[in-house]
Amino acid sequence: MPRIEIDGQEIEVAAGTTLMEAAEQLGIYIPFFCYHPKLSVAANCRMCLVDVEKQAKPLPACATPASDGMKVATRSKRARMAQQGVLEFLLINHPLDCPICDQGGECPLQDITMGYANPHSLYTEEKRVVEDKDIGPLIATEMTRCIQCTRCVRFGTEIGGISELGATGRGEHMAIGTYVAKAVRSELSGNMIDLCPVGALTSKPFRYKARSWELKHSKSLCTHCSTGCNTDVQSLGKEVLRVIPRTNEAVNEEWLCDKGRFAYAGLQAADRVTQPLLRVNGALQAVSWAEALEAAANSLQKIIGQAGPDAVAGIITPAASNEELYLFQALLRGLGVRAIEHRLRQTDFRADSAMPLYPALNMSLDQLEGERNIVLCHAYPREQQPLTNHRLRKAALAGAQIWAVDSSKREFNFPLRQIHGAAGADLALYSELQLILRDGLASQHPVLQSLADALRAAEQPVFLLGNGLLQHPQAADLLASIAEIVQLVDGRISWLAEAANSAGAWLLGCVPGRKAGGVQVENAPDAWSDKRAFLLYGAEPEADAMDAPRAQAALGAADCVISISSFLGAAEEYADVVLPLASWAESSGSLFNNEGRLQQYRAAVRPSGESRPGWKILRVLADHLELAGLDFDDLEAVQAAWQGTLGDFPLDVPGLGVLPEIAASVSVRKEALQLLGDWRIYQQDPLARRAPPLQQEPICRVHPASLAELGISGPAVELIAANGVRVQLPVVADANIPADAVWLDLGHPETQALGGVGSVLRMQMPSLRVRA
């Protein structure tokens, strides 16, 4: 271990440690722009030049490894002159627009200039100007400010996994941009804003909204996926203006995906509910809280008195806090209701009795990076859990063998091998893999044979079960096949939970047949069959139910629908009572992430209008229903109640219990085209769907052979569902989609009307509509 001296302080460091890292360990600050501990060393800004004894010229601290006996001075005259000279060159072309720059007040260039710049400049020539690039709706560019530190370029290549930005030109003509005029598509692109040290890349939705020193900072959590990223919610008055990552190396390191960063913009949606609504004479009208709660309680009591508690169903979002989940199920169970559900996107529940205590990753995210043999089973973490996908990318780059079995090929950002079969043949793939492993049969599918060989040679491979598995119409059959495969290769099952608090929803009893803590109770009838009343909590079945037409029909036929929600949406058509729910940024609570890690978040701003935190709404509704034991005075009391009920629980749980005898499900019909699809990254929850910067238009993807067979060549097609619904959508020819299938972006009104995955469609050229 080399022993060196920096500014008179001695330190022993590991071999390969750079002078920058050694100085950081001593608490000695060296100015820099291009260096970042998570990125490769570029050493192109030269701001970190230091004076090293017996060296002919100053050396860059970020790129110089420590060697034994080295003596370094960071504040000597020679070092200061080198730093001043570099900074003068960096400022030569930088515009003097700090008063209007969004980076002002948190700008490294400002700070370093104040501390290290020569107060006298000899530069009198004209400054150069660089044309700004339009790289999409999320990042605003002011490229004249750019100092070519290449942090954004290195981030895109090394962390984002997509080489979208690069440098063109040489010398003073060098400029950063996309090689061709296009938007940056990485789901992690917003991190480039944080990395940019000079304000060349800033947040387009935040542009000119506030100065950094005016903002209130609140520690919070991202509620858009099961990774549980730590965030800093920044607000001014009653409005959330920015969300940035909060460093937590065990969870999200220092990154945040674009959904977690920009979804806050949906808080200002036009259909935000800010006061209680009650349906009077067929229309929703604003009423007082007392009237709305009384109407909701009376309706529930009346229907339960007439038809029994099985005529009522409760549907809650899996992004709700633990406190809300606990009170929701406690309220309904107090009324005798058994149909309590959070899984809107699942239609096959035959394997429920074998499901684990909660969908656990069964390892830490750090440990996931160290796995060497991973099989993704109908999982696409790049869009569903972007920062968990970042860990998988690190594993892949470190040499892990990763395989993906799915309904179609997906666009991953790390090396892996993908396997998919014909439309509707997902179960056949797993069944064939079973036979290869169990009976030693040779496969005609070369990639499947390679997977079998790799699994035989691997030591305890990990099978990561994703959202698409439980969303499959044959989910129970797939689980049965996977369970046998795992047993044959002595593997392990891990779950990539669907939503921010899917783990909490399972642990706290928001599933039929289980109470809080996993206590088994009598199973419940289907949540959508023969129901006269629904209690919806933060749920939008019309957008999130796999069988949306069935859900909408059930809601439309119900005698009473009570919606506790932040947004009105389609509830305007079917809800009888709407209670305004405070958003995640306006309330406090706790969540379990995919690891089973319990994390707390606090309100950043006051609730909008008359909206209230969810736990308060449920607590007062329980009062109106005259339910005992739910009269909590504060959030801490609710937390103590659910923690006392849940008790200690393991972080490592069996991936699957003993599966019941599963009768073979009916094969998916082959006539016409089979509907495949998924909720894209910005369509997965109500808030993200309403954020203007994240809007995505629905498209359908079809194999070129299928388009050619049907004689379709236009930019759009007309899809016809079995129930006669017709929808026109843009079409893209995509060879990654199985033939005889249509891949849809789900979660849009147009696509939800066509049915769920496994439905069949007909496709034709758009009908010509003749104007009268």
Buried (B, 14 or more C-beta within 10 A) or exposed (E): EBEBBBBEBEBEBEEEBBBBBBBBEBEBEBBBBBBBEBBEBBBBBBBBBBBBEEEEEBBBBBBBBBEEEBBBBBEBEBBBBBBBBBBBEBBEBBEEEBEEBBBBBBBBBBEBBEEBBBEEEEEEEEEEEBEBBEBBBBBBBBBBBBBBBBBBBBBBBBBBBBEBBBBEEEEEEEBBBBEEEEBBEBBBBBBBBBBBBBBBBBBBBBEEBBEBEEBEBBBBBBBBBBBBBBBBBBBBEEBBBBBBBBEBEEBBBBBBBBBBBBBBBBBEBEBBBEBBBBBEEEEBEEBEBEBBBBBBBEBBBBBBEEBEBBBBBBBBBBBBBBBBBBBBBBBBBBBEBBBBBBBBBBBBBBBBBBBBBBBBBBBBBEEBBEBBBBBBBBBBBBBBBBBBBBBBBBBBEEEBBBBBBBBBBBEBBBEBEBBBBBBBBBBBBBBBBBBBBEEEEEBEBEBBBBBBEBBEEBEEBBBBBBBBBBBBBBBBBBBBBBBBBBEBBEBBBBBBBBBBBBBBBBBBBBBBBBBBBBEEEEBBBBBBEEBBBBBBBBBBBBBBBBBBBBBBEBBEEBBBBBBBBBBBBBBBEBBBBBBBBBBBBBBBBBBBBBBBBBBBBBBBBEBBEBBBBBBBBBBBBBEBBEBEEBEBEEBEEBBEBBBEBBEEBEEEBBBBBEBEEBEEBEEBEEEBBBBBBBBBBBBBBBBBBBBEBBEBEBBBBBBEEBBEEBEBEEEEBBBBBBEEBBBBBEBEBBEEBBBBBBBBBBBBEBBBBBBBBBBBBBBEBBEEEEEE
